[in-house]
C-alpha cells in the first residue's frame, strides 16, 4: 500500500492525540484517512452520482446575490 507522509503543526498533532483518546480511531493515520474520504465524498469525487457518471466535480458556487 502506498504511503504518504505530511508535516503538521504541534497544535494539529495535539488535536489528533485528543481524538485518539476518545477511542473512535486506532491511529492518526485512521483519522486522516477517514477525514480525506469524507472530504472527497463531500466534493463528489467518490460515491454519489457525479463519481458514478465519471464527470469531474467543480467547486460549489453560491447563487447570485447571496452574501458570503
N, C-alpha and C positions, 0 to 999 in steps of 0.2 A: 504494500500500500504506500502511495506517495506520502511524503511528509512535508509540512510547511512550518517554518519557524518564524515567529514575529517577536519584536521587542515591544513591551508595554510599559506604561508608567507605573510607578510604585502604587499610586492611588488605584489604578485599574487592577493591579495584581491583588491589592488588599480586598477589593470588591469581589474578585474571583474566589479568594480564600473564604470570604464570608458566605458566598453561595455554596461552596463545598461543605461548609459546616452545617448547612441545612439538611444535607443528606439527599438532595434531589439529584445530584450528579456525582459521579465517581472520580472525575478528574477535571482539570481545567480544559483539557482538550475536548472532553464531552460537552462542556458549557459552550465553548466557541463553535464546535461543530453544530450543536443544536441552534445556536443563535444565527449562524450563517444559513442553515437550511430554512429557518423561519423567515429570514430576510429575503432569501431568494424566492420563497413561495409568495411572500407579500408583493414582490416585484413582478411576479408572474413568470419567472424563468423556469420554475419547476412546479409540477402539479397544476391543476386547473386547465382551462380551455386554451389559453394562449400557448402554453408549453406543448399541449397535445396537437394543436394546429400547426406547430412549427414556426409560428410567427415570432419575431423579435419584439419583446415588450418595450414600450417607451415610458419615460418618467411621467407620472401623473401630473396633469396640469390643472390649475384652478380655473373655474368658469370666469368669464369676463365680468368685471365689476365686483368680484369678491376681493375683499381686502386680505392681506397676509395675516 
